[in-house]
Amino acid sequence: MADATLFFPKGFRWGTATASHQVEGGNDNNQWSVWEQTSGRIANDDRCGLACDWWANAEADFDRMVELGLNAHRLSLEWSRIEPRDGVFDEAALERYRAMLLGLRRRGIEPMVTLHHFTNPIWLEERGGWIEHDVVVPRFERFVRKVVKALGDLCDLWCTVNEPNIYAVMGYLSGGRMPPGRGGEIDSTLAVVRNLLLGHGAAYHVLHEAQPLARVGLAHHMRLFQPLTGSPLDGLMTRVYDGIFNNAVIEALTRGRWSALLRRGASVSARGLAGTLDWIGLNYYSRERVSFDRKNPAGLYGRIQFTPGAPLSDFGYGELHAEGMAPLLRKLARLDLPIYITENGLPDADDDQRPGFLLEHLRELWRHAQFNWRIEGYYHWTLVDNFEWGEGYRMKFGLYDLDPRTQVRTLRRSGMLYRDIVKTGAGGGLSSDHVREYAPQLLPTLFPD
Protein backbone atom coordinates (compact mmCIF):
# COMPACT_ATOMS: atom_id res chain seq x y z
CA MET A 1 0.00 0.00 0.00
CA ALA A 2 1.50 3.32 -1.09
CA ASP A 3 1.83 6.09 1.50
CA ALA A 4 -0.49 9.03 0.88
CA THR A 5 -1.42 12.34 2.50
CA LEU A 6 -4.67 14.27 2.12
CA PHE A 7 -3.70 17.92 2.54
CA PHE A 8 -6.00 20.66 3.78
CA PRO A 9 -5.55 24.17 2.32
CA LYS A 10 -3.10 26.60 3.87
CA GLY A 11 -4.92 28.82 6.34
CA PHE A 12 -7.46 26.14 7.29
CA ARG A 13 -8.63 26.78 10.86
CA TRP A 14 -7.81 23.96 13.25
CA GLY A 15 -9.36 24.52 16.63
CA THR A 16 -11.27 23.33 19.63
CA ALA A 17 -14.57 24.56 21.07
CA THR A 18 -15.66 25.32 24.63
CA ALA A 19 -18.56 27.00 26.46
CA SER A 20 -18.16 29.37 29.41
CA HIS A 21 -20.17 27.52 32.05
CA GLN A 22 -18.52 24.23 31.17
CA VAL A 23 -14.94 25.41 31.62
CA GLU A 24 -14.72 28.63 33.63
CA GLY A 25 -15.77 27.49 37.09
CA GLY A 26 -17.38 29.64 39.76
CA ASN A 27 -20.43 30.60 37.70
CA ASP A 28 -23.15 31.05 40.30
CA ASN A 29 -25.47 33.62 38.73
CA ASN A 30 -27.04 31.75 35.81
CA GLN A 31 -29.96 29.35 35.51
CA TRP A 32 -27.67 26.32 35.28
CA SER A 33 -26.06 27.11 38.64
CA VAL A 34 -29.55 27.04 40.17
CA TRP A 35 -30.58 23.90 38.24
CA GLU A 36 -27.59 21.94 39.54
CA GLN A 37 -28.58 22.38 43.17
CA THR A 38 -31.50 19.94 42.98
CA SER A 39 -30.49 16.33 43.47
CA GLY A 40 -31.10 14.00 40.56
CA ARG A 41 -30.85 16.55 37.77
CA ILE A 42 -27.16 16.00 37.01
CA ALA A 43 -25.55 12.58 36.60
CA ASN A 44 -23.89 11.46 39.85
CA ASP A 45 -25.26 14.68 41.40
CA ASP A 46 -22.22 16.50 40.04
CA ARG A 47 -21.93 20.27 40.32
CA CYS A 48 -20.00 22.39 37.88
CA GLY A 49 -17.85 23.83 40.68
CA LEU A 50 -14.36 24.72 39.52
CA ALA A 51 -14.91 23.16 36.08
CA CYS A 52 -11.59 23.60 34.21
CA ASP A 53 -10.65 26.71 36.24
CA TRP A 54 -10.57 28.94 33.17
CA TRP A 55 -11.75 32.05 34.98
CA ALA A 56 -8.51 32.00 36.92
CA ASN A 57 -6.18 30.19 34.55
CA ALA A 58 -7.46 29.73 31.00
CA GLU A 59 -4.03 30.68 29.72
CA ALA A 60 -2.53 27.34 30.77
CA ASP A 61 -4.92 25.60 28.39
CA PHE A 62 -4.15 28.19 25.70
CA ASP A 63 -0.56 27.00 25.98
CA ARG A 64 -1.78 23.45 25.42
CA MET A 65 -3.49 24.65 22.25
CA VAL A 66 -0.14 25.95 21.07
CA GLU A 67 1.44 22.58 21.81
CA LEU A 68 -1.19 20.96 19.59
CA GLY A 69 -0.44 23.45 16.81
CA LEU A 70 -3.96 24.97 16.84
CA ASN A 71 -4.61 28.31 15.18
CA ALA A 72 -8.26 28.78 16.23
CA HIS A 73 -10.51 28.40 19.26
CA ARG A 74 -14.23 28.88 19.79
CA LEU A 75 -15.20 30.12 23.25
CA SER A 76 -18.31 31.73 24.71
CA LEU A 77 -18.99 34.70 26.96
CA GLU A 78 -20.96 34.24 30.17
CA TRP A 79 -23.79 36.77 30.02
CA SER A 80 -24.42 36.48 33.77
CA ARG A 81 -20.85 37.59 34.55
CA ILE A 82 -20.97 40.56 32.19
CA GLU A 83 -24.50 41.71 33.16
CA PRO A 84 -25.07 40.29 36.66
CA ARG A 85 -28.21 42.43 37.12
CA ASP A 86 -30.60 43.78 34.53
CA GLY A 87 -28.88 46.79 32.96
CA VAL A 88 -25.85 46.62 35.29
CA PHE A 89 -22.55 45.65 33.64
CA ASP A 90 -19.41 44.36 35.32
CA GLU A 91 -16.34 46.01 33.78
CA ALA A 92 -14.00 43.64 35.62
CA ALA A 93 -15.63 40.65 33.88
CA LEU A 94 -15.19 42.33 30.52
CA GLU A 95 -11.53 42.96 31.36
CA ARG A 96 -11.06 39.27 32.13
CA TYR A 97 -12.52 38.37 28.74
CA ARG A 98 -10.22 40.94 27.13
CA ALA A 99 -7.30 39.19 28.78
CA MET A 100 -8.49 35.83 27.44
CA LEU A 101 -8.86 37.13 23.89
CA LEU A 102 -5.47 38.84 24.08
CA GLY A 103 -3.99 35.61 25.41
CA LEU A 104 -5.31 33.70 22.42
CA ARG A 105 -4.19 36.28 19.89
CA ARG A 106 -0.68 36.55 21.36
CA ARG A 107 -0.38 32.80 20.87
CA GLY A 108 -1.43 33.01 17.22
CA ILE A 109 -4.89 31.58 17.92
CA GLU A 110 -7.89 33.28 16.30
CA PRO A 111 -10.90 33.51 18.64
CA MET A 112 -14.43 32.77 17.53
CA VAL A 113 -16.66 34.27 20.22
CA THR A 114 -20.08 32.78 20.95
CA LEU A 115 -22.51 35.24 22.52
CA HIS A 116 -25.11 32.78 23.84
CA HIS A 117 -24.27 29.17 24.68
CA PHE A 118 -27.18 27.80 26.74
CA THR A 119 -26.83 30.00 29.86
CA ASN A 120 -28.96 32.95 30.98
CA PRO A 121 -28.53 35.32 33.92
CA ILE A 122 -30.89 34.44 36.75
CA TRP A 123 -32.63 37.82 36.39
CA LEU A 124 -33.46 37.00 32.76
CA GLU A 125 -34.66 33.51 33.57
CA GLU A 126 -36.99 34.96 36.20
CA ARG A 127 -38.57 37.07 33.44
CA GLY A 128 -39.21 34.00 31.29
CA GLY A 129 -35.88 33.54 29.56
CA TRP A 130 -36.24 33.26 25.79
CA ILE A 131 -40.04 32.84 25.72
CA GLU A 132 -41.07 36.51 25.72
CA HIS A 133 -39.79 38.33 22.64
CA ASP A 134 -40.25 41.84 24.05
CA VAL A 135 -38.29 40.91 27.18
CA VAL A 136 -35.34 38.99 25.83
CA VAL A 137 -34.52 40.25 22.34
CA PRO A 138 -33.98 43.92 23.29
CA ARG A 139 -31.89 42.88 26.29
CA PHE A 140 -29.78 40.51 24.21
CA GLU A 141 -29.25 43.31 21.70
CA ARG A 142 -28.15 45.61 24.55
CA PHE A 143 -25.76 42.93 25.82
CA VAL A 144 -24.22 42.45 22.38
CA ARG A 145 -23.81 46.20 21.94
CA LYS A 146 -21.88 46.36 25.22
CA VAL A 147 -19.73 43.35 24.31
CA VAL A 148 -18.70 44.53 20.85
CA LYS A 149 -17.78 47.95 22.21
CA ALA A 150 -15.58 46.36 24.88
CA LEU A 151 -14.08 43.46 22.91
CA GLY A 152 -14.55 44.25 19.23
CA ASP A 153 -10.94 45.26 18.65
CA LEU A 154 -9.93 41.70 19.61
CA CYS A 155 -12.54 39.72 17.69
CA ASP A 156 -14.32 39.98 14.36
CA LEU A 157 -15.47 36.36 14.06
CA TRP A 158 -18.74 36.04 16.00
CA CYS A 159 -21.13 33.17 16.67
CA THR A 160 -24.35 34.71 17.93
CA VAL A 161 -26.26 31.69 19.25
CA ASN A 162 -25.38 28.06 19.84
CA GLU A 163 -27.90 25.39 18.83
CA PRO A 164 -31.26 27.16 19.13
CA ASN A 165 -33.07 23.90 18.31
CA ILE A 166 -31.31 21.93 21.07
CA TYR A 167 -31.77 24.68 23.66
CA ALA A 168 -35.52 24.84 22.99
CA VAL A 169 -36.22 21.11 22.67
CA MET A 170 -34.20 20.08 25.72
CA GLY A 171 -35.64 22.81 27.93
CA TYR A 172 -39.29 22.90 26.87
CA LEU A 173 -40.20 19.75 24.94
CA SER A 174 -38.31 16.72 26.22
CA GLY A 175 -38.76 17.52 29.90
CA GLY A 176 -36.15 17.43 32.65
CA ARG A 177 -33.07 17.42 30.41
CA MET A 178 -32.11 21.09 30.69
CA PRO A 179 -33.51 24.06 32.58
CA PRO A 180 -36.24 25.11 32.95
CA GLY A 181 -37.04 21.39 32.70
CA ARG A 182 -40.45 21.63 31.08
CA GLY A 183 -41.89 19.01 28.75
CA GLY A 184 -44.42 18.73 25.99
CA GLU A 185 -44.80 22.49 25.56
CA ILE A 186 -44.81 22.74 21.78
CA ASP A 187 -45.86 26.40 21.65
CA SER A 188 -43.17 27.42 24.16
CA THR A 189 -40.58 25.40 22.26
CA LEU A 190 -41.45 27.13 19.00
CA ALA A 191 -41.47 30.57 20.65
CA VAL A 192 -38.01 29.97 22.10
CA VAL A 193 -36.58 28.89 18.73
CA ARG A 194 -38.09 31.95 17.04
CA ASN A 195 -36.80 34.32 19.69
CA LEU A 196 -33.30 32.88 19.61
CA LEU A 197 -33.27 33.43 15.85
CA LEU A 198 -34.62 36.95 16.25
CA GLY A 199 -31.92 37.53 18.87
CA HIS A 200 -29.40 36.34 16.31
CA GLY A 201 -30.80 38.82 13.79
CA ALA A 202 -30.61 41.70 16.26
CA ALA A 203 -27.04 40.75 17.17
CA TYR A 204 -26.06 40.51 13.50
CA HIS A 205 -27.08 44.10 12.86
CA VAL A 206 -25.46 45.42 16.06
CA LEU A 207 -22.18 43.69 15.20
CA HIS A 208 -22.14 44.98 11.63
CA GLU A 209 -23.00 48.47 12.77
CA ALA A 210 -19.93 48.42 15.03
CA GLN A 211 -17.76 46.35 12.67
CA PRO A 212 -18.71 46.62 9.00
CA LEU A 213 -16.29 43.77 8.18
CA ALA A 214 -17.45 41.50 11.01
CA ARG A 215 -18.04 37.85 10.17
CA VAL A 216 -21.22 36.81 11.94
CA GLY A 217 -22.82 33.37 11.97
CA LEU A 218 -24.63 30.81 14.08
CA ALA A 219 -23.80 27.27 15.26
CA HIS A 220 -26.55 24.95 14.02
CA HIS A 221 -26.88 21.45 15.47
CA MET A 222 -27.90 19.13 12.63
CA ARG A 223 -28.51 15.40 12.62
CA LEU A 224 -28.82 12.98 9.77
CA PHE A 225 -32.31 11.51 9.96
CA GLN A 226 -32.93 8.33 7.97
CA PRO A 227 -36.02 6.07 7.92
CA LEU A 228 -35.79 3.00 10.10
CA THR A 229 -37.50 0.86 7.45
CA GLY A 230 -38.67 1.18 3.87
CA SER A 231 -42.18 2.06 5.07
CA PRO A 232 -43.62 5.19 3.38
CA LEU A 233 -44.75 6.39 6.81
CA ASP A 234 -41.19 6.12 8.15
CA GLY A 235 -40.03 8.08 5.11
CA LEU A 236 -42.67 10.74 5.73
CA MET A 237 -41.71 11.14 9.38
CA THR A 238 -38.04 11.38 8.39
CA ARG A 239 -38.85 14.32 6.12
CA VAL A 240 -40.89 15.94 8.89
CA TYR A 241 -38.06 15.64 11.42
CA ASP A 242 -35.47 16.85 8.92
CA GLY A 243 -37.65 19.82 8.04
CA ILE A 244 -38.29 20.84 11.63
CA PHE A 245 -34.91 20.11 13.21
CA ASN A 246 -32.49 20.87 10.37
CA ASN A 247 -34.18 23.02 7.74
CA ALA A 248 -36.39 25.43 9.68
CA VAL A 249 -33.46 27.41 11.11
CA ILE A 250 -31.76 27.65 7.73
CA GLU A 251 -34.96 28.72 5.99
CA ALA A 252 -35.57 31.53 8.49
CA LEU A 253 -32.02 32.89 8.30
CA THR A 254 -31.68 32.75 4.53
CA ARG A 255 -35.21 33.37 3.23
CA GLY A 256 -36.67 35.35 6.13
CA ARG A 257 -39.58 32.94 6.41
CA TRP A 258 -40.89 30.83 9.25
CA SER A 259 -41.43 27.22 8.24
CA ALA A 260 -44.95 25.81 8.56
CA LEU A 261 -44.54 24.69 12.19
CA LEU A 262 -42.54 27.74 13.33
CA ARG A 263 -45.37 29.98 12.09
CA ARG A 264 -47.63 28.49 14.75
CA GLY A 265 -48.35 31.28 17.22
CA ALA A 266 -45.77 33.61 15.68
CA SER A 267 -46.39 37.30 16.40
CA VAL A 268 -43.14 38.63 14.91
CA SER A 269 -42.17 38.25 11.25
CA ALA A 270 -38.99 36.51 10.15
CA ARG A 271 -38.52 38.86 7.19
CA GLY A 272 -35.71 40.77 8.90
CA LEU A 273 -33.69 37.56 9.29
CA ALA A 274 -33.07 37.13 5.57
CA GLY A 275 -29.38 37.42 4.78
CA THR A 276 -28.19 37.55 8.40
CA LEU A 277 -25.47 34.94 7.94
CA ASP A 278 -21.92 35.65 6.85
CA TRP A 279 -21.07 32.01 7.57
CA ILE A 280 -22.82 28.93 8.93
CA GLY A 281 -21.60 26.54 11.61
CA LEU A 282 -22.37 22.83 11.71
CA ASN A 283 -22.42 20.97 15.01
CA TYR A 284 -22.47 17.30 14.01
CA TYR A 285 -22.41 14.32 16.36
CA SER A 286 -24.67 11.54 15.17
CA ARG A 287 -27.37 10.14 12.90
CA GLU A 288 -30.74 8.78 14.00
CA ARG A 289 -33.36 6.47 12.52
CA VAL A 290 -36.97 7.62 12.35
CA SER A 291 -40.14 5.56 12.46
CA PHE A 292 -43.84 6.38 12.46
CA ASP A 293 -45.51 5.88 15.85
CA ARG A 294 -49.23 6.61 16.10
CA LYS A 295 -48.97 6.35 19.90
CA ASN A 296 -46.51 9.25 20.23
CA PRO A 297 -48.38 12.50 19.54
CA ALA A 298 -45.86 14.44 21.67
CA GLY A 299 -43.22 13.42 19.12
CA LEU A 300 -45.47 14.48 16.20
CA TYR A 301 -46.22 10.77 15.68
CA GLY A 302 -42.62 9.90 15.08
CA ARG A 303 -39.97 8.12 17.11
CA ILE A 304 -36.20 8.18 16.80
CA GLN A 305 -33.57 5.62 17.71
CA PHE A 306 -30.09 4.62 16.68
CA THR A 307 -29.49 2.04 13.98
CA PRO A 308 -29.86 -1.41 15.59
CA GLY A 309 -26.41 -2.90 16.17
CA ALA A 310 -24.53 0.28 15.27
CA PRO A 311 -21.46 1.24 17.34
CA LEU A 312 -22.29 3.82 20.01
CA SER A 313 -20.12 6.14 22.07
CA ASP A 314 -20.04 6.08 25.89
CA PHE A 315 -23.42 5.89 27.66
CA GLY A 316 -25.15 5.50 24.29
CA TYR A 317 -24.61 9.19 23.57
CA GLY A 318 -24.49 8.83 19.81
CA GLU A 319 -24.06 6.52 16.86
CA LEU A 320 -20.63 6.64 15.20
CA HIS A 321 -21.42 7.55 11.60
CA ALA A 322 -18.94 9.87 9.91
CA GLU A 323 -20.68 9.52 6.54
CA GLY A 324 -23.64 11.38 8.05
CA MET A 325 -21.79 14.66 7.67
CA ALA A 326 -21.97 14.48 3.87
CA PRO A 327 -25.69 15.18 3.27
CA LEU A 328 -25.66 17.88 5.93
CA LEU A 329 -22.65 19.59 4.38
CA ARG A 330 -24.43 19.33 1.04
CA LYS A 331 -27.41 21.25 2.46
CA LEU A 332 -25.12 23.96 3.78
CA ALA A 333 -22.98 24.15 0.65
CA ARG A 334 -26.08 25.22 -1.30
CA LEU A 335 -26.10 28.44 0.75
CA ASP A 336 -22.76 29.46 -0.80
CA LEU A 337 -21.43 30.60 2.57
CA PRO A 338 -18.24 29.74 4.42
CA ILE A 339 -18.82 26.64 6.54
CA TYR A 340 -17.19 25.89 9.88
CA ILE A 341 -17.53 22.62 11.75
CA THR A 342 -18.19 24.42 15.02
CA GLU A 343 -18.50 21.19 17.05
CA ASN A 344 -17.69 17.53 16.43
CA GLY A 345 -16.68 14.95 19.01
CA LEU A 346 -17.76 12.10 21.24
CA PRO A 347 -17.58 10.95 24.87
CA ASP A 348 -14.87 8.30 25.10
CA ALA A 349 -13.25 7.94 28.51
CA ASP A 350 -10.75 5.25 27.50
CA ASP A 351 -10.02 6.91 24.14
CA ASP A 352 -10.46 3.72 22.16
CA GLN A 353 -12.98 5.22 19.70
CA ARG A 354 -11.86 8.84 19.37
CA PRO A 355 -8.79 8.28 17.14
CA GLY A 356 -10.91 6.45 14.57
CA PHE A 357 -13.71 8.99 14.99
CA LEU A 358 -11.31 11.85 14.21
CA LEU A 359 -9.78 10.09 11.24
CA GLU A 360 -13.10 9.12 9.68
CA HIS A 361 -14.74 12.52 10.18
CA LEU A 362 -11.73 14.46 8.93
CA ARG A 363 -11.52 12.16 5.92
CA GLU A 364 -15.14 13.03 5.14
CA LEU A 365 -14.40 16.72 5.63
CA TRP A 366 -11.40 16.60 3.31
CA ARG A 367 -13.37 14.68 0.69
CA HIS A 368 -16.11 17.29 0.54
CA ALA A 369 -13.68 20.18 0.60
CA GLN A 370 -12.47 18.81 -2.75
CA PHE A 371 -15.87 19.73 -4.22
CA ASN A 372 -14.91 23.39 -3.66
CA TRP A 373 -17.47 23.63 -0.88
CA ARG A 374 -16.40 26.52 1.31
CA ILE A 375 -15.30 24.51 4.35
CA GLU A 376 -12.91 26.79 6.24
CA GLY A 377 -12.39 25.30 9.69
CA TYR A 378 -12.85 22.46 12.17
CA TYR A 379 -13.38 23.03 15.92
CA HIS A 380 -13.20 19.77 17.85
CA TRP A 381 -15.40 19.36 20.92
CA THR A 382 -13.44 19.68 23.11
CA LEU A 383 -9.93 20.48 24.34
CA VAL A 384 -10.19 19.25 27.95
CA ASP A 385 -12.84 17.12 29.67
CA ASN A 386 -15.36 19.52 31.15
CA PHE A 387 -18.76 19.80 32.83
CA GLU A 388 -21.10 18.25 30.27
CA TRP A 389 -24.37 19.80 31.38
CA GLY A 390 -26.80 17.13 32.63
CA GLU A 391 -24.14 14.45 32.21
CA GLY A 392 -21.84 16.15 34.71
CA TYR A 393 -18.24 14.94 34.59
CA ARG A 394 -18.95 11.35 33.58
CA MET A 395 -18.84 12.08 29.83
CA LYS A 396 -15.27 12.64 28.63
CA PHE A 397 -15.05 14.61 25.38
CA GLY A 398 -11.55 16.01 25.80
CA LEU A 399 -8.36 15.59 23.82
CA TYR A 400 -6.93 15.98 27.33
CA ASP A 401 -8.16 13.91 30.25
CA LEU A 402 -9.10 16.05 33.27
CA ASP A 403 -9.28 15.07 36.91
CA PRO A 404 -11.74 17.77 38.12
CA ARG A 405 -10.56 17.40 41.72
CA THR A 406 -6.86 17.91 41.11
CA GLN A 407 -7.13 19.82 37.79
CA VAL A 408 -4.40 17.56 36.38
CA ARG A 409 -4.56 17.18 32.59
CA THR A 410 -3.18 14.28 30.58
CA LEU A 411 -2.91 14.32 26.79
CA ARG A 412 -4.78 11.40 25.24
CA ARG A 413 -3.59 9.48 22.17
CA SER A 414 -6.38 11.17 20.21
CA GLY A 415 -4.86 14.51 21.20
CA MET A 416 -1.51 13.33 19.86
CA LEU A 417 -3.23 12.31 16.63
CA TYR A 418 -4.96 15.69 16.29
CA ARG A 419 -1.62 17.40 16.86
CA ASP A 420 0.03 15.26 14.17
CA ILE A 421 -2.75 16.02 11.68
CA VAL A 422 -2.66 19.76 12.37
CA LYS A 423 1.12 19.90 11.97
CA THR A 424 1.24 17.99 8.69
CA GLY A 425 2.10 20.27 5.77
CA ALA A 426 1.28 23.96 5.53
CA GLY A 427 -2.43 23.60 6.27
CA GLY A 428 -2.73 20.26 8.03
CA GLY A 429 -3.14 16.85 6.51
CA LEU A 430 -4.38 13.33 7.06
CA SER A 431 -1.91 10.62 6.11
CA SER A 432 -1.85 6.86 5.81
CA ASP A 433 0.89 6.91 8.44
CA HIS A 434 -1.56 8.54 10.89
CA VAL A 435 -4.08 5.80 10.25
CA ARG A 436 -1.43 3.08 10.49
CA GLU A 437 -0.26 4.39 13.87
CA TYR A 438 -3.54 5.34 15.56
CA ALA A 439 -6.30 3.21 13.98
CA PRO A 440 -4.78 0.58 11.66
CA GLN A 441 -8.11 -1.23 11.27
CA LEU A 442 -9.31 1.73 9.19
CA LEU A 443 -6.43 1.67 6.70
CA PRO A 444 -8.26 -0.38 4.02
CA THR A 445 -11.26 1.97 4.27
CA LEU A 446 -9.52 5.36 4.43
CA PHE A 447 -6.56 4.57 2.18
CA PRO A 448 -7.56 1.64 -0.03
CA ASP A 449 -5.09 0.14 -2.49
Helices and strands as residue ranges (DSSP letters): E 5-7, E 13-17, H 20-23, H 31-35, G 43-45, H 54-68, E 72-76, H 79-82, H 91-106, E 110-116, H 122-126, H 133-151, G 152-154, E 157-162, H 164-168, I 169-173, H 186-210, E 215-221, E 224-227, H 232-241, I 242-247, H 248-255, G 271-273, E 279-283, E 287-292, G 297-299, E 302-305, G 314-316, G 322-324, H 325-333, E 339-343, H 354-369, E 375-380, G 389-391, E 400-403, E 408-411, H 413-422, E 429-431, H 432-438, G 440-442, H 443-446
